[in-house]
Structure formats: C-alpha cells, structure tokens
Amino acid sequence: MLSALLGAASALVDGSRSAVLRRASAPRCAATDCPLSNLNCPFGTTSPPAPPPSAESAVAESLERVAESLESSLQSSLGIERPLACVAGEAAIDAIVRAACDELGSLEVSVESPTSLSLIGGDVQSVRVVAVDAAAGGLRASSVALSVAEARVDPGFSVQTPFAPPRPPNLAASVPLEFSVAFSQDDCTRSPVLFAALQECLREVVREGASAAIGELLPREKLTVNLRSVESLQAGKVVLVADATTTRDDGSTLALQGMRVRTRVRVGEAGRLVVLDSPELLSTFEGFGATLEVGLPFLRGAGIPLPAALTLSALDVDGGAINVRGRVTLEPIDYSELARLADELRAAAAAPPRTVTVDATTAEGDGGPPPPGRPALPA
C-alpha cells in the first residue's frame, strides 16, 4: 500500500516537471520565408538587441544638451526670451543690408525660429526686413518690405555629424521672396535703373508715334529721347517730361523740347511685363481764365519684360507714388558659376533695358497687330 502511494506521488511529480519544461520551452517557427516575418509573431524568434549608439550621435546628443543648457543660462542672464540665434541672425542681416545700401533711413529686421538649434540646423520659420529711404544698386525707394516664410537653409554643417567637412552655406531649396516697394516721384527721377527703363519705354512710344506720322518706320538710331523728369504720379497715370531729337536723311535734325507724355502704367502678361499703356502727347492751352490739357493718343504703348525669377502681382500709381508688390524666387547658389553670373550681371547693368511695343487697345498688353495703314514695329 505504501509502495503504491509512493509510486503515484513519483509519477505526479514527473508529470508536473514535464509540463513545466514544456511551458518553459516555447515553440519556435522553423520557416525561413514567413509572410509574417515583419509582424510581431509569437512563434518567431526574439529580435536582436538594438545596436549601441554611434560615437557621432552620442557627441551630437551631448552637444545639444550642452547648447540648450548654455542658452537657457544666457537668456536668464541677459533677460532675453527669444532664441539667441534669432537675435544673432537679425544682427547679421542688419549689418549686411547696411553695408549693401548706399543710403538708408531706418531698418527693421525680424528672424523667427522655434529654437536656436533649429535655426542653426537650417530651419527658418520667417525672415522680414523693412527699410525706409533706401538706395542700392541704382534704385531708390521710399519704403521696402521683404519677407520669407518657411525657408530651409543648408548651413554647411550638421550637429548630427559634427566631424563631417564643412560646406559653403546655401539654400536647401528654392525660396519665394515676397516684396513690397514704394517709389516716390523723386525716387523715380533719382533711380538710374528705373529712370533708364522709363526713358527706353518712352523712346519706343515716341518712335511709334513718329513712324505713324511720317508713314514709314523710323530707325531706332535716328531717334534720341532724353527723359528730364517724372512730373506726376496720380490716378494710375504717369506724366513724363522729355526732349526728343530725330535725324533726317539729309543730316538735318528736328527737335521737340519739353515734350509731355501722360501714360497709364500697369502689369501685363501674368505679371511678367510692365506696360506704359494708352500714352498721350499732352498739349496745354490757356484762355478764358482756365488751363486745358488735351491729349493726342498714341495707338501703341511699350513694355519692359521682367526677368524669369521676378513676378509682379500689383502695380498702383496714385498719391505721388508707385506701389509695387510681387515675388522673387531665390534659387540655391551654384558656387562654381559665381564668376560667370557676376559677369552676366555687370553686362546686363551696362546694357540699356530691352523694350517691346504693345497694342494700347488690348487688355493684357500682348501686342496685337497694328491698325491698317500703320507700319509694324519690330519687337
């Protein structure tokens, strides 16, 4: 009897031990190409432990912690709540703009980014520059406002790879630059670039009118127009005062002094063309206690094509000022082409502005065919 009880107890212990061993050794999948290999399969093998972080990532994390701690201490000491990199960026842009301007009244610069590390890493939330009474590159303006939003910059180095060789800073992608510029009457006269553009447009308008009057095409080289001043900027129209001289075939000249031309200024062809539209040659008559101005209309106007990266969204003329709004697309710099681009810019600045004739009666200024009996001018 006792031996029977001991035998039963031994069998029970052996059975429990086998059950425990079966539970401890989980079944393993022997399939080599299992479709569930990317899932958390309970029959699969356990995933290997994550590799230890590399030396560069460890250094980067350490630098980030040190930089955040140092910036927090400096902000508390200086009483500054904004990221220090934004303050430094504003000072750098301020210095660059002041160095680039020949004249500058006042300047405001704003740089926004979530943290200093994000700005150093190239994440620019917004940049805004507002200048008053600025002159640079042959242009003068009463006010200039430039703004960039959500720009990505390649600073030339990375906090994640501090041991990589540095690169020249650059844009990581194309960036649209929104601008708003106001030109006063004095700005138009004292801006060589703008003044030359208006003079070339006026020369094309006068050439078209003279060609229609004489019944034949007047060669460009036989007509000289010297713009003297911008007289008025009101109600969407500009009044230009100029002298014109034309040379006859026999060598004699005809001159028109103090010619006054009134024209409407607008944007044509989807913001890619600035047009002097519906020009009129003004004549002034005085009598009976009144002064009357009568305009002799030109049948064609003139326009200036804009560069491919420049698009105008609005051009308003009123209150003695020309207000222009638009966008310039900034492209990443190709440092290997800088010398060639500099030569092209110098050549473009030295050459007179290119103008085209446009039909003054069209809505978009696309330059339709001339009316019957009038010579066609080459573009």
Buried (B, 14 or more C-beta within 10 A) or exposed (E): EEEEEEEEEEEEEEEEEEEEEEEEEEEEEEEEEEEEEEEEEEEBEEEEEEEEEEEBEEBBEEBBEEBEEEBEEEBEEEEEEEBBBBBBBBEEBBEEBEEEBEEBEEBEBBBBBEBBBBBBBBBBBEBBBBBBBBBBEEBBBBBBBBBBBEBEBBBEBBBBEEEEEEEEEBBEEEBBBBBBBBBBBEBBBBBEEBBBBBBBBBBBBBBBBBBBEEEEBBEEEBBBBEBBBBBBBBEBBBBBBBBBBBBEEEEEEEEBEEBBBBBBBBBBBEBBBBBBBBBBBBEEEEEEEEEEEEBEEBBBBBBBBBEEEBBBBEBBBEEEBBBBBBBBEBEEEEEEEEEEEEEEEEEEEEEEBEBBBBBBEBEBBEBEEBEEEBEEBEE
